Amino acid sequence: MRRLHIKLVATIVLCATPIAAWALWKPIRVLAPELAGVKCYVGRVCTDDPSKVAEALGLRREALSYVEQNAGGFRANPRMIFCTTPQCDRSFGFAGNAAYNFGSSGLVVSARGWHSYYVRHELIHCVQVERIGGFRMLLHTPTWLIEGMAYSMSQDPRRPLSEPWEGYRKKYEVWAGEAVPETLWKRAAEL
């Protein structure tokens, strides 16, 4: 009888975990955006406003081309979700930021984040996860490298950024200038 109770509890926990993650940690919604009220279209572009698909595809095309040229190609084809309303922003957990990535799986752009440098910034984070590794980045890679690279490489036009972001960008640019670009990812993985 006790074994049956243990199995029952384990089954409930296993079933409840994805539901709890969906409800409590909104970035996970990148994995199934249709369940969060957006529709996905060609090129793994999703949005809550079908009239904005062409604009979203243009931002995607430009950002992918730019990042591939400056940071290297992608192993995965990241999904891009573009919100146009406060409701969509809330559904994906935005609280002031303009965009975020979910590992190398994809990124979400808020209603205020429809600018090429925001999309590039998050795509650079996707490449970082692929090249350095997600756990390694979380546990070992300095924040100045992660964020400094994304702000610098994305050509974010905001100068100066508020601190510590501007300091990270400057530190990255000094570090990146110390060697040839071909060694960038090897050096980054070694930090």
C-alpha positions as CSV (number, residue, x, y, z in Angstrom):
1,M,0.0,0.0,0.0
2,R,2.8,2.4,0.9
3,R,4.4,1.8,-2.5
4,L,1.2,2.7,-4.2
5,H,1.1,6.0,-2.3
6,I,4.7,6.8,-3.2
7,K,3.9,6.1,-6.9
8,L,0.8,8.2,-6.7
9,V,2.6,11.2,-5.1
10,A,5.5,10.8,-7.7
11,T,3.0,10.8,-10.6
12,I,1.2,13.9,-9.2
13,V,4.5,15.7,-8.8
14,L,5.6,14.8,-12.3
15,C,2.3,16.0,-13.8
16,A,2.2,19.2,-11.7
17,T,5.8,20.3,-12.4
18,P,5.3,21.4,-16.0
19,I,2.0,23.1,-15.1
20,A,3.7,25.0,-12.2
21,A,6.7,26.0,-14.4
22,W,4.3,27.3,-17.1
23,A,2.4,29.3,-14.5
24,L,5.3,30.6,-12.4
25,W,8.2,31.0,-14.8
26,K,7.0,32.8,-17.9
27,P,10.2,32.6,-20.0
28,I,9.5,28.9,-20.5
29,R,6.6,29.9,-22.7
30,V,9.1,30.4,-25.5
31,L,8.9,26.6,-25.9
32,A,5.2,26.6,-26.7
33,P,4.2,30.2,-27.6
34,E,0.9,29.2,-29.2
35,L,-0.3,28.3,-25.7
36,A,0.4,31.9,-24.6
37,G,-1.8,33.5,-27.2
38,V,0.6,34.1,-30.1
39,K,0.6,32.5,-33.5
40,C,3.7,31.2,-35.3
41,Y,4.4,31.8,-38.9
42,V,7.1,31.0,-41.4
43,G,10.7,31.2,-40.2
44,R,9.8,30.4,-36.6
45,V,8.5,33.9,-36.1
46,C,5.6,34.3,-33.8
47,T,3.5,37.3,-32.9
48,D,0.2,38.3,-31.4
49,D,-0.6,40.6,-34.3
50,P,-0.7,39.0,-37.8
51,S,-0.4,42.4,-39.5
52,K,3.1,42.7,-38.1
53,V,4.5,39.4,-39.5
54,A,6.3,41.1,-42.4
55,E,8.0,43.6,-40.0
56,A,9.0,40.8,-37.6
57,L,10.4,38.7,-40.5
58,G,12.4,41.7,-41.6
59,L,13.9,42.2,-38.1
60,R,14.7,38.5,-37.9
61,R,16.3,38.4,-41.4
62,E,18.5,41.4,-40.6
63,A,19.5,40.3,-37.2
64,L,20.3,36.7,-38.2
65,S,22.4,37.9,-41.1
66,Y,24.2,40.5,-39.0
67,V,24.9,38.1,-36.1
68,E,26.0,35.2,-38.4
69,Q,28.5,37.6,-40.1
70,N,29.8,39.0,-36.8
71,A,29.5,36.2,-34.3
72,G,29.3,33.1,-36.4
73,G,26.5,30.8,-37.5
74,F,23.8,29.1,-35.5
75,R,23.5,25.4,-34.9
76,A,19.8,25.8,-34.0
77,N,17.2,27.9,-35.6
78,P,16.0,30.1,-32.7
79,R,12.3,30.9,-32.5
80,M,11.5,34.6,-32.2
81,I,8.4,35.9,-30.5
82,F,7.4,39.5,-31.1
83,C,4.8,41.0,-28.8
84,T,2.8,44.1,-29.8
85,T,0.5,44.6,-26.8
86,P,0.9,44.9,-23.0
87,Q,-1.2,41.7,-22.7
88,C,1.4,39.8,-24.7
89,D,4.2,41.4,-22.7
90,R,2.6,40.3,-19.5
91,S,2.0,36.8,-20.8
92,F,5.8,36.4,-21.4
93,G,6.8,38.0,-18.1
94,F,8.2,41.4,-19.2
95,A,8.9,43.8,-16.4
96,G,10.7,46.7,-17.9
97,N,13.1,44.9,-20.2
98,A,12.8,45.1,-24.0
99,A,13.7,41.5,-24.9
100,Y,15.2,38.3,-23.5
101,N,16.5,35.0,-24.7
102,F,15.7,31.5,-23.5
103,G,19.0,29.7,-23.9
104,S,19.5,29.0,-27.6
105,S,15.9,28.0,-28.1
106,G,14.6,31.4,-28.9
107,L,13.9,34.9,-27.8
108,V,11.0,37.2,-27.0
109,V,10.8,40.9,-28.0
110,S,8.4,43.1,-26.0
111,A,6.1,45.7,-27.6
112,R,8.8,48.4,-27.0
113,G,11.7,46.2,-28.2
114,W,11.1,46.2,-32.0
115,H,14.6,47.5,-32.8
116,S,17.3,45.7,-34.7
117,Y,19.9,46.1,-31.9
118,Y,17.6,44.4,-29.3
119,V,17.0,41.4,-31.6
120,R,20.8,41.3,-32.4
121,H,21.6,41.5,-28.6
122,E,19.4,38.5,-27.8
123,L,20.6,36.5,-30.8
124,I,24.2,37.1,-29.6
125,H,23.1,35.5,-26.3
126,C,21.7,32.5,-28.2
127,V,25.1,32.1,-30.0
128,Q,26.9,32.4,-26.7
129,V,24.9,29.6,-25.2
130,E,25.7,27.4,-28.3
131,R,29.4,28.2,-28.3
132,I,30.2,28.4,-24.5
133,G,27.4,26.3,-23.1
134,G,24.4,27.4,-21.0
135,F,25.6,25.9,-17.7
136,R,29.1,27.1,-18.2
137,M,27.8,30.6,-18.9
138,L,25.7,30.6,-15.7
139,L,28.4,29.2,-13.5
140,H,31.7,30.4,-14.8
141,T,31.5,33.1,-17.6
142,P,31.9,36.7,-16.3
143,T,28.9,38.9,-16.7
144,W,31.1,41.6,-18.3
145,L,31.8,39.1,-21.2
146,I,28.2,38.0,-21.6
147,E,26.6,41.4,-21.5
148,G,29.5,43.4,-22.9
149,M,29.7,41.3,-26.0
150,A,26.0,41.5,-26.6
151,Y,25.9,45.3,-26.2
152,S,29.0,45.8,-28.2
153,M,28.4,43.4,-31.0
154,S,24.8,44.4,-31.4
155,Q,25.9,47.9,-32.1
156,D,23.5,49.2,-29.5
157,P,23.3,53.0,-30.2
158,R,22.6,54.0,-26.6
159,R,25.8,55.6,-25.4
160,P,26.5,55.7,-22.6
161,L,24.4,52.9,-21.2
162,S,23.6,53.0,-17.5
163,E,26.0,51.2,-15.2
164,P,27.1,48.4,-15.0
165,W,26.2,47.8,-18.7
166,E,28.4,50.6,-20.1
167,G,31.4,49.3,-18.0
168,Y,30.7,45.8,-19.3
169,R,30.7,47.0,-22.9
170,K,34.0,48.9,-22.4
171,K,35.7,46.0,-20.7
172,Y,34.6,43.6,-23.4
173,E,35.8,45.9,-26.2
174,V,39.2,46.1,-24.6
175,W,39.3,42.3,-24.1
176,A,38.1,41.7,-27.7
177,G,40.8,44.1,-29.1
178,E,43.6,42.1,-27.5
179,A,43.5,39.2,-30.0
180,V,42.3,38.3,-33.5
181,P,38.5,37.8,-34.0
182,E,39.1,34.2,-35.0
183,T,40.0,33.3,-31.5
184,L,37.0,35.0,-29.8
185,W,35.0,31.9,-28.9
186,K,38.0,29.9,-27.8
187,R,39.1,32.7,-25.5
188,A,35.5,33.3,-24.2
189,A,35.1,29.6,-23.3
190,E,38.4,29.7,-21.4
191,L,37.3,32.5,-19.0
